[in-house]
């Protein structure tokens, strides 16, 4: 028989079991129809009490206030503090930082927190973490720091983490946890349940029992729900799930998150180059990757570094944003160059200078709308080479319809407000042209960057904005020079 592989035992018997709390420690509240804003976060009263304890240097009171608070809320609290305030907090509370809290802290400040933790507290916290969390913690550390963390682990745990670190960065091998519950397919439900009940050290959370052959090749898995609902004499291989699929340890973590989202997976076995089981990826880790990729795309579309965080200082924030501002300054100069070509037209009709931003800014908004849809569709793989032509034509006609609708409004406004039907017509024709360019650019630019192997979210916004500005100014001033001058 192939034995089940248990996880490493919890080595800290003093570790607290935390329960979520967002209100002061008072009598339980009855259920309310309107959920207050303080749910799922610390209340104002709690924060005031915590701040007072920090100001007073009162460690015991701080421990008492945070003892029933969920680790995720404590991590949020640490992230929201300023660096000096964070140091004060950690000086009072560092002894209570455990693996659960450490794994919840955002990567942008995790190194800062680790540097302030006493060595014995850090090593105890690391011992409590699953192997995938330990890998996430140390993979970006320098070699001496890595060795110090690894030295705190038991031999089996250290070997598991070191094996994970041999896989490429951002791969399934780095994302997986090595602790897997396995069983042979010929075991019955009763044998499996009895074995699970007799095993002291199982993972804190697992969703499947993975079936393996004598060579540790995964052949299927059984959900815990089906295991408990089946008769004791039923064989495991007869109740496997149709959703079973393995993931290569070399697979990109973004592809793993996509597979979890598309196929509604809860967990998936990870195999090496010989198709032997080496770990498992669970839905929480896959969804974390998905959230990180969405956040990264959002920040990059805004031309902000994906390392930006609300806890960053003003100089760090300025340093992260300045390069893109300089690039935008250069692209804005192209728009200024276009305008300078129509200096004589502007001199004759000064009103044009006031009307120019209408066409350019509306085109910019339309381009951003089209761009957001295209980048999201590329990220979720809804936009592919198979349907690219249809999407491009859709954007073309959508831009044309929007342009015509806006043109009618501008023509009417020009005639009524400005008393010039010709100016209204020029505005309308320029608007149609720019709306079409904006809609097409919003989908063609990210498609082109994707074909070149570049991140569409990184530079698409700059290109599209430049296109709509230049086209807006050129179309409006060019038509004005032809029709009005």
N, C-alpha and C positions, 0 to 999 in steps of 0.2 A: 504493500500500500504506500501511496505517496502521502506523507504527512502534511497536515496544514501548516502553513508557515506563519507563526505569530509575529506580531510586532514586538518591539522592545518594551519591557515593562516601564511603568511610570516610576521614576526613581526618586520622586519627591513626595513622600507621604504627607508633607505639610501643605501641599499645594491646595489652594482654595478652589471651591466650585463657585464660580461667579454666576449671578443671575442678572438679567437686564434690569435696569432701573432708570427711570427718567424723572421721577418725582421725589420729593423729600421723604424721609423714612417716617411716614405717618400711617394712619389707618388705611386699609385697602379701599380704593375708590370703586364705586359701582360703575358698570359699563356706561359710557356716554355715547350719544349719537354723534355729536360734533367732537371730532378728535382734536384736542388742543395742540398748539404748535410745539409744545415741549415733549411730546411723545417721541420715543426713540432717540432721545438725547438728554443730556443733563439739564435740569431745570435751572431757572435763574437763581432760586434759593440755594440750590446745591453749589452752583458756581461761586456765589458770594461766600458761602461757608468755606469752600476750598481755598479761595483767595485769601480769606482771613487767616486760615491755618498756615498758609505759606508766608504771609506777612509776619505772623507771630512766631514763625519757626517751630510750629507745634506739630512734630511728626506723629505722635500717637493719635491726635485728632484727625489728621489727614488720613492715616491708615483706617481709622474707624469710618470716616466718610466714604472712602473708596472701596472698603471691603465688600459691600454687596453690589458694586457697580460692574457691569459687563466689561470684559477686556477691550472690546471695540470702542466703548465710550471713553475708557481711560486713554486709549491710543489717540482718539480724537482730541481729547483734552490736551495731551502732550503736544500734538501737532499745532494746536491753536495758540500755544504760549509763545511769546517772544523768546529768542535765544537766552537772554539773561534770566528771564523768568523761568525758563525751562531748566536752567542749571539749578536755580533755587529749589524747584520742585523735585528734581532728581536727587539733590543732596538730602532731602527729607524722606523721599519715597523709594529710592533706588533699590533698597532691600526687598521690596515687594514686587519688583518687575520680574515677571515669569515668562516662560516661553510663549504663552498665549498672547500676552500683551505685546511682546517683542515682534511676533509675526504679524500683528495687526498694524504696527506703526508704518507710516508711509516711507518708502525707500529714500525719499529726498532728505529726510532727517534721521533715518535709522542709524547711520554711521555716527552722527553727532551724539545720539543717545548712548550707543554702545561705548563710545570713548569715555563717557562719564560714569559708566557702571563699574562697580568693583569687580575684580576678576572672578571672585568666587560666585557672585550673583550672576554674572554672564554665563559662566560654565554650567551653573545649575539650571538656568533658563534654557540653554541650548540642549541639555539632556532631556528636557520635557518636549521638545519639538519633534514633529515628524521629519523624516529624512528630506522630503521635498522642501520643507520650510528651512531646514538647515542649509541646503544647497542654495536657496534663494538668498539666505542671509550672508553667506561667505563667498559667493562666486565672484563678486567684484572687489573683494579684499586683497590686500597685498599678501604675498606668500607667507611671511612671518605671522601675520594675523590669522591667516587660514590655519596654519599649523597649531597655533595656540587654541583655537576653537576645536579642531579635530582631536587634539590631545585630551580634551575633556570628555570625549565620547567613549563608550565601550567599544571594544574591538569590532564587534559585528556592525554596530552603527557607523563607526568610522569607515569601515570597508564599504558599506552601502553608499555613504556620501561620496567617498572617493571614486567609486564606480560611476556615480551620476555625473561627477565633474569631468569625466573623460569624454562625455558626449558633447557635441557642438553646442555653443551658446544659442539660446532661444529654440532649442529642440525639445522634443517630447522627453528625451532622456534626462534633461535638466528639470522638466516640469513634473515628472512622475514621482511617486513615493515608492520606496522599495518594499514596504510592508504590504504583503498580499496574503489573503486567505485562500488556500488552494486545497483541492481534494481530487481524488481519482473519480472518473465517471461511473465506475461500477459500484461506488458506495451507495447505500440506501439513504433515504431521508433520515431514518432513525439513527443510523450510525453517525451521520454528519452532525445532527443536533446533539447527540450524546458527546461527541468529541468537542464540539464548540462549548458546551456547558462545562466540560472538564478542563478546558484550557484557560489558564489564568490571564495570559497576556495576549489579548486580541487588540486590533486597532480600535481606537476610540470610536471611529466612524468607518463603516464599510457597508457596501450595498449589495455586493455579489460574492458568491463563492465561485472562484474560477476553477474550471475543470481542466486538468492537465494529464498528459500521457506520461509514461515513465521517463521520457526525455525532456520533460517540462515544456512541451509544446502545448499552448492553450487550445482546447477543443470546444469550449463553450463556457457559459456561466449560468448560474441560477440565482435569482433574486432572493433576498431573505424572506420577502413576503410569500413567494411561492413555496419556499422551503418549509415555512411554518404552516402553510395551508394544506400541504400534501400529506398523504398517508405515510406512515413510517416505513412501509415496505417498498415504496416507489423508489426506483433508481434515479440518481441525479441526472444521468444522461437522457432520461425520458422527460425531464421538465426544464430543459434549457430554453433560453430566450432567443427569439428570432433576431433581436437587435444586436446580437454578438458580432463584434468585429475587433480585430487587433490593430494596433498602431505601431509603426516602426519607431524605434527610439531616435532615429535620425530625422523624423518628420518635423517640419517647422511648427512651432507652437501655435502660430496663427492658423495653420491648416487644421490643427487639432481642435482649436476652439470652434472653427467653422463646422467640422464634423459633428461635434457635440451639439451644436445649435441646430444643424440640419436634420440629424437623425434622432434627436431627443435622447441622447445618451445620458446615463447617470454616472457610469464609470466604464473604463475601457482598459483591457490589458495592454501592456507595452512589451514588445518583443525586440530582441537584438537581431543582428544580421543573420543568425541561424534559426530565427523564429522561436527562440527559447524565451520563456517568460522572465522578464527582469523587473517588472514593476506594474503599477496601475496608476491611471490618471482619473481623478474624481471630478465631478461636475463643478465643485466650488473653484478648483484651480483653473479649469477651462473657462469658466465665466469671468474669472479675474483677468485672464489674458484678453478676453473679448472686450471687457470694460477698458482695459489699458489701451487697446488698439483704437477703440472709439474715441477715447480721450486724446490720444496722440493725434488722430486725424483732425479732431476738432481744433486743437491748439495749432496744428500746422496750417490749417486753412486760414486761421487768423494771423498767420506768420508770427507765432509765438513759440519759443523753444518748448519741446515736450518735457523738459526738465523743470519748467516753471512751477512754482508752488506758492500758495498764499503766505507761507512762513518766510519766504525769501526777503532779504533786505533790499533797500532801494537801489544800492549800487549793483547788486547781483541781478536784480530785475532789469535795470537799465542796460547792463552788459548783454543780457540775453536778447533784448528786443532791438538794440541799436543796429545790428547788421541788417535786419530786414527793413528797418526804417531808412537806412542808407540806400538799399536797393530800390525802395519805393521812391526815394528822392531822385534817383537816376531815371527811373521810368517816367516820373512826373515831368522830368525835363523834356522827354520826347513829346508829351502833350503840349508843353510850352513852345516847342519848336514848331509844331503844327499851327498853333495860334499865331505865331510870329509871321507866318507866311501870308496871313490875311490882315496885316496891319493896316493897309490902306482901306480895306473894307470896313474895319472897325472904326477907323477915323471918320468915315463918312456917315456911318450909322451906329452911334454910340449905344443905342438900345440893344444891339446884338450882344454886347458884353454882359448885359444883365440876363439875357435869355440863354446864353451858352450852357450854363450849368444844368438847366432843365433836361436837355437831351443827354448829356454825359452822365449825370447822376442817376437818372432813371434807367439808362442802359447798364450802369454798374450794378444796380439792384437786380435787374433781370438776369445779368450774367451770374451773379452770386446765387440766385435761385436755381438756375440751371446747373451750376457747378456743384451745389450742395447735393442735389439729387443724383448727379452722375458719380461723384466721389463715393457717396454712400452705396450706390448700386454696384460700383466696382469692388468696394470692400466686402459686400455681402455676396458678390459673384452673381448678382442679378443682371448685370450688364456684361455681356461677353461678346466675342466676335460673331456669335450666331445671331444675336439680335441687335447688334450695333447699328446696322443700317436702318432698321425700323425706329430705333430710339432717336437717331439723328434726324430722320424725316419728321418725327413727331415734334422735336424741338424746333425745327425749321418752321413748320406750320403754326405751332404755338406762338413763336416769336412774331410771325407775320400777323396773326390775329390780334395779339396784344398791341403790336405797333399800329395797326389800323384803328383799333379802339381808342388808343391814346391820341392818334393823329386827329381823329374827329373832334375830340375834346379840345385839343390845342388850336385847331383851325377855328372852332367856334369862339374860343376864348380870345384869340388874336383879333378876330373881327369885332367882338363886343368890347373888350377891355382896352386893347391897343388901337382900335379903330383902323386896323390894317388887315384885310383878308390875305394879302400877299405874305405878310410876315407869319400869319397863322398857317398858311400852306407850306411855307418853308420849314417851320417848326414840325409840322405833321410829317412831311416827307423825310426829314432828317430822323425823326423818331422811329419811323418804320424801318429805315435802314439800320439804325443802331440796335433796335430790338432784335432784328434778325441776326445781326452779328453777335450780339450778346448771347442769345439762345444757342447759336451754333458753337460759339467759342466755349461756352460753359460745358459742352459735352465733348467737343473735339480735342480741346487742350488736355483734359485728364486722360482721354483715350490715348492720345499721342504719347504722353509721358509714361503711361502704363506699358505701351508697346516698347518703349525704350528701356524698360526696366527701372524706371524712376517712380518714386512715391507720388501719386497724383495729388495728394493733399498738400504736399510740400510747397510746390511752386505754381500750381494752377491759378490760385487767386491773383498773384501778381501779374501773370500773363493776361488773364481775362480782364482785369481792371484796366491794364494798359491798353488793350484792344478797344474796350468800350469807350474810354476817354478819348483816344486818338480818333476813332471812327466818329464819335459824337461831334467833336469839334470840327473835324474835316467835313463831314456831311452837312452840318448846319452852316458853317461859314462858306463852304464851297457853293452850296445852293443859294445862299444869300448873295454871294458875289455874282452869280449867274442871273438870278431873278430880280434882285432889288437894286443892284448898282449899275 
